[in-house]
Amino acid sequence: MSRPSIHNINGRSVLSVEQYYLFHYELPPVNSFNYNNCNGFIVYRSILHKELRGIGTGEISGIASETWHIAKEDFRIFFNNYAQKINQAVKKKFSITFKHYEVKPNKRKNKTFIQQSKYPYVKQEEVTKIVYEKEVEDFKFVSF
């Protein structure tokens, strides 16, 4: 079984995995990925998954694992460095920003509250006192 390889052709890095008929696949730019904290193997597996269409995810993972383990050390180092560049590009692209919110008072008032609160509380008590004062004077205890 032949080993997967990375070559530099015309200033571009290309991937070849001959036993799966993947020849001179040009690696995408690092800013085209949306991974957060990925490693070299994840990047390699995602590229295989993208290019080897029609094969299930589990089978792709097996292929990636098998070819990753037979690859030369410089191949794995290349993908680990490539993953670090992707992580740096993603951090720049998706930097966390916080929006500062202001608490705004509620300008809309409840109509029922406005209607109930027409008079100040003291005035309400005086009006209530006048209404019930006569009833209090006329009140009699009745015993059986």
Solvent accessible surface area in square Angstrom, and as a share of the most:
residue,aa,sasa,rsa
1,M,145,0.65
2,S,47,0.30
3,R,129,0.47
4,P,5,0.03
5,S,33,0.21
6,I,40,0.20
7,H,88,0.39
8,N,116,0.60
9,I,69,0.35
10,N,144,0.74
11,G,69,0.66
12,R,142,0.52
13,S,36,0.23
14,V,9,0.05
15,L,0,0.00
16,S,6,0.04
17,V,0,0.00
18,E,88,0.39
19,Q,47,0.21
20,Y,54,0.21
21,Y,183,0.70
22,L,14,0.07
23,F,114,0.48
24,H,107,0.48
25,Y,34,0.13
26,E,83,0.37
27,L,16,0.08
28,P,27,0.17
29,P,88,0.55
30,V,42,0.24
31,N,93,0.48
32,S,66,0.43
33,F,18,0.07
34,N,105,0.54
35,Y,73,0.28
36,N,114,0.59
37,N,113,0.58
38,C,12,0.07
39,N,79,0.40
40,G,0,0.00
41,F,51,0.21
42,I,57,0.29
43,V,0,0.00
44,Y,0,0.00
45,R,83,0.30
46,S,26,0.17
47,I,3,0.02
48,L,0,0.00
49,H,84,0.38
50,K,111,0.47
51,E,46,0.21
52,L,20,0.10
53,R,178,0.65
54,G,87,0.84
55,I,55,0.28
56,G,45,0.44
57,T,93,0.54
58,G,60,0.58
59,E,108,0.48
60,I,1,0.01
61,S,35,0.22
62,G,39,0.37
63,I,11,0.06
64,A,0,0.00
65,S,41,0.26
66,E,71,0.32
67,T,0,0.00
68,W,31,0.11
69,H,136,0.61
70,I,56,0.29
71,A,6,0.05
72,K,116,0.49
73,E,103,0.46
74,D,97,0.50
75,F,8,0.03
76,R,58,0.21
77,I,86,0.43
78,F,56,0.23
79,F,0,0.00
80,N,64,0.33
81,N,70,0.36
82,Y,19,0.07
83,A,2,0.01
84,Q,109,0.48
85,K,117,0.49
86,I,0,0.00
87,N,25,0.13
88,Q,113,0.50
89,A,21,0.16
90,V,9,0.05
91,K,130,0.55
92,K,170,0.72
93,K,97,0.41
94,F,116,0.48
95,S,74,0.48
96,I,144,0.73
97,T,116,0.67
98,F,167,0.70
99,K,150,0.64
100,H,168,0.75
101,Y,179,0.68
102,E,146,0.65
103,V,151,0.87
104,K,164,0.69
105,P,107,0.67
106,N,127,0.65
107,K,181,0.77
108,R,205,0.75
109,K,137,0.58
110,N,99,0.51
111,K,155,0.65
112,T,79,0.46
113,F,117,0.49
114,I,90,0.46
115,Q,125,0.55
116,Q,130,0.58
117,S,45,0.29
118,K,148,0.63
119,Y,116,0.44
120,P,89,0.56
121,Y,156,0.59
122,V,104,0.60
123,K,99,0.42
124,Q,57,0.25
125,E,122,0.55
126,E,99,0.44
127,V,82,0.47
128,T,69,0.40
129,K,129,0.54
130,I,126,0.64
131,V,87,0.50
132,Y,119,0.45
133,E,82,0.37
134,K,137,0.58
135,E,108,0.48
136,V,110,0.63
137,E,133,0.60
138,D,88,0.46
139,F,131,0.55
140,K,161,0.68
141,F,186,0.78
142,V,116,0.67
143,S,104,0.67
144,F,247,1.03
